[in-house]
Amino acid sequence: MRTTPPAELLTDHTGAPKPLLPMPLDYEQARLGIAFHEAGHAVLSMAYGMHVITSEVIAWEPTPGDWNITGNTAFHAESVHAWRFAAQAAAGEIANIQYLLAYGLWTPERAVACAADHDREQVIDTLSSYGYSIGRGHVPTGGKSWGQIRGMARRKVSHLWREIRTTAHAINDATVLTGDEIAAITKLTNPPWDGGAS
């Protein structure tokens, strides 16, 4: 296990440090939870027509006996509807919480530790630059609330749970999967991307 993660994974899209929330699980359980988080992003991205490049779990040991885990899913989104783009951002946290429920690990403290505010804030900022509004606690005129986006994501996560579960376990085992590897194990299509290879 590495002793430090790639620096860019410790900051959000604005350059601010991402919060490190303690997850009251053992290492293997927490690692699988992050794999579910990333699988949620990857599977919904692919299902919504985005090209998935990679999805991975990144663990490091800052001091002997201590560990931290994060993840990253890289994708290319082109001609994807704004609300679908937003739903894939919400899917990570939802898949992580669903993992806790499905595996008998859910507690309020663990559910809170799944928070991925950085995903929400990034999609709100990204879509606002294209003229779309997402309200954190309200429905803006002509837009959607984050609760509505989470509802869209929850329905899709439920519908694609088998694919998310398969992908999560494969990410956990391999650490990194390409989008084409995810497509092969889920029977989903990884849409082509002219800008590069998968």
C-alpha positions as CSV (number, residue, x, y, z in Angstrom):
1,M,0.0,0.0,0.0
2,R,1.3,3.4,-0.9
3,T,2.1,6.0,1.8
4,T,0.6,9.0,0.0
5,P,-2.1,9.3,-2.6
6,P,-1.9,11.4,-5.8
7,A,-2.2,15.0,-4.6
8,E,-5.0,15.8,-7.0
9,L,-7.3,13.2,-5.4
10,L,-7.2,15.1,-2.1
11,T,-8.7,18.3,-3.5
12,D,-12.1,19.0,-5.0
13,H,-12.7,20.8,-8.4
14,T,-12.0,24.2,-6.8
15,G,-8.7,23.1,-5.3
16,A,-10.0,23.0,-1.7
17,P,-9.2,19.9,0.4
18,K,-11.8,17.2,0.3
19,P,-12.9,16.2,3.8
20,L,-11.6,12.9,5.1
21,L,-14.5,11.4,7.0
22,P,-13.8,8.5,9.3
23,M,-15.6,5.3,8.3
24,P,-16.3,3.0,11.2
25,L,-15.6,-0.2,9.3
26,D,-12.6,-2.4,9.0
27,Y,-10.2,-1.8,6.0
28,E,-11.7,-4.5,3.7
29,Q,-15.3,-3.4,4.3
30,A,-14.4,0.3,3.8
31,R,-12.4,-0.5,0.6
32,L,-15.4,-2.4,-0.8
33,G,-17.6,0.5,0.0
34,I,-15.4,2.9,-2.0
35,A,-15.4,0.3,-4.8
36,F,-19.3,0.5,-4.7
37,H,-19.1,4.3,-4.8
38,E,-16.9,4.3,-7.9
39,A,-18.9,1.5,-9.5
40,G,-22.0,3.6,-9.1
41,H,-20.4,6.5,-11.0
42,A,-19.0,4.2,-13.7
43,V,-22.1,2.1,-14.4
44,L,-24.5,5.0,-14.5
45,S,-22.0,7.0,-16.7
46,M,-21.9,4.1,-19.1
47,A,-25.7,3.5,-19.0
48,Y,-26.3,7.2,-19.7
49,G,-23.9,7.1,-22.8
50,M,-20.7,8.5,-21.3
51,H,-17.4,6.9,-22.2
52,V,-15.7,5.4,-19.0
53,I,-12.0,5.5,-19.1
54,T,-11.1,4.0,-15.7
55,S,-12.6,3.4,-12.3
56,E,-10.3,2.7,-9.3
57,V,-9.9,2.4,-5.6
58,I,-6.9,4.2,-4.1
59,A,-5.7,3.3,-0.6
60,W,-2.7,4.6,1.3
61,E,-1.1,4.2,4.8
62,P,-0.1,7.7,6.0
63,T,1.4,6.2,9.2
64,P,1.9,2.5,10.2
65,G,-1.5,1.0,11.1
66,D,-3.5,3.9,9.7
67,W,-5.2,3.9,6.3
68,N,-7.2,6.1,4.1
69,I,-9.2,5.2,1.0
70,T,-10.6,7.2,-1.9
71,G,-11.5,6.5,-5.5
72,N,-11.6,7.9,-8.9
73,T,-13.7,7.3,-12.0
74,A,-12.5,9.0,-15.2
75,F,-15.0,9.4,-18.0
76,H,-15.7,11.6,-21.0
77,A,-19.2,13.1,-21.2
78,E,-20.3,14.4,-24.6
79,S,-23.9,15.1,-25.6
80,V,-25.3,13.8,-22.3
81,H,-28.3,15.4,-20.9
82,A,-27.5,17.6,-17.9
83,W,-29.8,15.7,-15.4
84,R,-28.2,12.4,-16.4
85,F,-24.8,13.9,-15.9
86,A,-25.9,15.0,-12.4
87,A,-27.5,11.6,-11.6
88,Q,-24.2,9.8,-12.3
89,A,-22.5,12.2,-9.8
90,A,-25.1,11.3,-7.1
91,A,-24.9,7.6,-7.8
92,G,-21.6,7.1,-6.0
93,E,-22.9,8.0,-2.6
94,I,-26.2,6.2,-3.2
95,A,-24.4,3.0,-4.2
96,N,-22.1,3.2,-1.2
97,I,-25.1,3.5,1.2
98,Q,-26.9,0.7,-0.7
99,Y,-23.8,-1.5,-0.2
100,L,-24.1,-0.9,3.6
101,L,-27.8,-1.8,3.6
102,A,-27.3,-4.9,1.4
103,Y,-24.4,-6.2,3.4
104,G,-25.9,-5.7,6.8
105,L,-23.4,-2.9,7.7
106,W,-25.7,0.2,7.7
107,T,-25.7,2.5,10.8
108,P,-26.5,6.2,10.8
109,E,-22.8,7.0,11.5
110,R,-21.7,4.9,8.5
111,A,-24.3,6.4,6.2
112,V,-23.1,9.9,7.2
113,A,-19.5,8.9,6.4
114,C,-20.6,8.0,2.8
115,A,-21.2,11.7,2.2
116,A,-19.8,12.9,-1.1
117,D,-20.5,16.6,-1.1
118,H,-17.6,17.2,-3.5
119,D,-19.5,15.2,-6.2
120,R,-22.6,17.4,-5.6
121,E,-20.7,20.6,-5.6
122,Q,-18.7,19.7,-8.7
123,V,-21.9,18.9,-10.7
124,I,-23.7,22.0,-9.5
125,D,-20.8,24.2,-10.6
126,T,-20.2,22.4,-13.9
127,L,-23.9,22.5,-14.9
128,S,-24.3,26.1,-13.8
129,S,-21.7,27.1,-16.4
130,Y,-24.0,25.6,-19.0
131,G,-27.1,27.4,-17.7
132,Y,-28.6,24.5,-15.6
133,S,-29.6,25.1,-12.0
134,I,-29.6,22.6,-9.2
135,G,-30.8,23.7,-5.8
136,R,-29.3,22.3,-2.6
137,G,-32.5,22.5,-0.6
138,H,-35.0,23.9,-3.1
139,V,-36.2,23.5,-6.7
140,P,-34.9,26.5,-8.6
141,T,-37.0,27.9,-11.5
142,G,-36.4,25.8,-14.6
143,G,-34.0,23.5,-12.6
144,K,-34.1,20.6,-10.2
145,S,-33.3,20.1,-6.6
146,W,-30.4,17.9,-5.5
147,G,-33.1,15.7,-3.9
148,Q,-34.7,15.2,-7.3
149,I,-31.3,14.3,-8.8
150,R,-30.7,11.8,-6.0
151,G,-34.2,10.3,-6.7
152,M,-33.2,9.8,-10.4
153,A,-29.9,8.2,-9.4
154,R,-31.6,6.0,-6.8
155,R,-34.0,4.6,-9.3
156,K,-31.2,3.9,-11.8
157,V,-28.9,2.4,-9.1
158,S,-31.7,0.0,-8.1
159,H,-32.3,-0.9,-11.7
160,L,-28.5,-1.5,-12.4
161,W,-27.6,-3.0,-9.0
162,R,-26.4,-6.3,-10.4
163,E,-24.0,-4.4,-12.8
164,I,-22.9,-2.1,-9.9
165,R,-22.3,-5.0,-7.6
166,T,-20.3,-7.0,-10.2
167,T,-18.2,-3.9,-11.1
168,A,-17.6,-3.0,-7.4
169,H,-16.2,-6.5,-6.6
170,A,-14.1,-6.5,-9.7
171,I,-12.7,-3.0,-8.8
172,N,-12.0,-4.2,-5.3
173,D,-10.1,-7.2,-6.6
174,A,-8.2,-5.5,-9.4
175,T,-7.8,-1.9,-7.9
176,V,-8.3,-0.4,-11.4
177,L,-10.6,-1.4,-14.2
178,T,-10.9,0.2,-17.6
179,G,-14.2,1.2,-19.0
180,D,-13.9,-1.7,-21.6
181,E,-13.3,-4.2,-18.8
182,I,-16.4,-2.9,-17.0
183,A,-18.4,-3.2,-20.2
184,A,-17.2,-6.8,-20.7
185,I,-18.3,-7.9,-17.2
186,T,-21.6,-6.1,-17.1
187,K,-22.6,-6.5,-20.8
188,L,-23.1,-2.7,-20.9
189,T,-21.8,-0.7,-23.9
190,N,-18.9,1.6,-23.3
191,P,-19.6,4.3,-26.0
192,P,-16.7,5.1,-28.2
193,W,-14.8,8.3,-27.7
194,D,-12.9,9.8,-30.6
195,G,-10.7,11.8,-28.2
196,G,-8.6,8.8,-27.0
197,A,-8.5,5.1,-26.3
198,S,-10.1,3.5,-23.3
